[in-house]
Amino acid sequence: MMVSALDDPKNIVTAFKGLCDAYVVKLVDKAAMLKKLKEIGCTPTR
């Protein structure tokens, strides 16, 4: 999972080409982060 301040399509595509599983733009919303983690098969321990 990549968390970045950059939200332009070129950076997002580059991240996924580099085998990124999920891309979240800062400032991260807690609910959005948890949703992305679940989508890629990761679950928080708390």
Backbone as a ProteinNet text record, in pm:
[ID]
protein_1_A
[PRIMARY]
MMVSALDDPKNIVTAFKGLCDAYVVKLVDKAAMLKKLKEIGCTPTR
[TERTIARY]
84.2	0	89.1	54.7	130	42.3	98.5	32	115.4	50.3	124.3	44.3	113.5	48.3	15.5	68.6	49.9	-74.1	-166.4	-290.5	-312	-207.5	-225.2	-219.3	-294.6	-303.9	-168.9	-73.6	56.2	126.3	125.6	189.5	115.6	-14.9	-94.4	-67.1	-67	-39.6	101.4	197.2	335.1	343.9	271.3	272	217.8	106.7	49.7	137.4	204.9	298.8	416.1	447.8	553.5	504.2	388.5	328.8	267.1	224.9	152	12.9	-33.3	-165.3	-277.4	-245	-345.4	-274.8	-347.3	-289.9	-386.9	-339.4	-422.4	-353.6	-431	-376.1	-388.5	-280.2	-280.6	-376.5	-427.6	-447.4	-540.5	-500.5	-571.2	-688.5	-802.9	-922.3	-914.9	-935.9	-921.9	-1011.1	-1135.8	-1228.3	-1179.1	-1126.8	-1075.5	-953.6	-866.6	-747.8	-787.3	-878.7	-923.2	-988.3	-1066.2	-1130.7	-1025.6	-923.7	-817.7	-740.9	-712	-641.7	-721.9	-852.2	-937.5	-941	-944.8	-948.7	-825.8	-711.2	-588	-555.4	-649.8	-632.3	-556.9	-538.2	-471.2	-576.8	-564.3	-656.5	-577.7	-622	-551.6	-562.3	-464.9	-462.7	-547.8	-586.1	-670.4	-811.5
-115.8	0	122.4	217.8	342	455.1	537.3	657.7	774.3	865.8	973.8	1102.9	1215	1344.7	1372.1	1290.1	1310	1236.9	1312.2	1249.5	1254.8	1289.1	1293.6	1152.2	1128.4	994.4	933	1013.1	959.5	890.4	952.6	892.7	767.8	770	654.2	535.6	558.6	452	397.3	485.2	442.4	353.4	389.5	309.1	168.7	159.5	27.9	-53.8	11.9	-59.4	-113.4	-47.2	-92	-193.2	-254.4	-360.6	-312.3	-187.8	-135.1	-199.6	-243.8	-307.2	-207.7	-96.1	6.1	140.6	246.9	381.2	472.1	539.4	629.7	765.3	871	1006.3	1066.2	1130.4	1199.3	1318.1	1363.5	1325.3	1206.3	1104.1	977.1	976.3	941	920.7	779.7	765.5	635.7	529.9	564.2	467.9	425.8	520.6	488.9	397.8	424.1	340.7	198.5	183.2	49.4	-24.6	47.2	-13.7	-66.3	14.4	-28.2	-147.5	-145.6	-258	-386.6	-379	-497.4	-543.7	-448	-483.5	-561.8	-534.5	-604.2	-721.3	-753.7	-872.5	-850.7	-726.2	-696.3	-650.5	-697.3	-652.3	-598.9	-488.8	-433.1	-526.1	-519.5	-605.7	-550.5	-426.8	-365.2	-353.9
0	0	0	-83.8	-89.8	-39.4	48.2	96.2	46.6	-25.4	-89.2	-87.9	-95.2	-109.4	-256.3	-345.8	-489	-538.2	-600.5	-644.6	-795.6	-869.3	-1014	-1072.8	-1179.9	-1238.9	-1276.9	-1322.1	-1362.6	-1245.1	-1128.9	-1011.3	-965.6	-973.2	-931.5	-1024	-1154.2	-1251	-1230.4	-1209.3	-1185.4	-1061.3	-957.6	-835.3	-861.9	-933	-961	-1055.9	-1148.4	-1235.7	-1155.2	-1044.2	-955	-852.9	-881.9	-800.7	-669.6	-665.7	-551.7	-549.7	-433.3	-421.2	-396.3	-334.1	-304	-294.4	-325.6	-325.7	-252.6	-148.4	-69.5	-64.6	-86.9	-87.3	53	98.8	228.4	220.2	316.2	453.6	454.9	523.1	518.1	615.3	560.5	641.1	699.6	829.8	895.7	830.9	802.5	741.2	602.4	524.7	391.1	400	497.2	514.8	552.6	646.7	686.9	571	489.7	373.1	275.6	246	153.5	210	339.3	400.5	387.1	408.5	393	248	153.5	10.7	-32.8	27	-14	78	166.6	249.8	378.6	418.9	544.9	645	765.7	868.9	986.9	1043.2	1158.5	1279.3	1367.2	1484.4	1597.2	1591	1694	1646.8
[MASK]
++++++++++++++++++++++++++++++++++++++++++++++

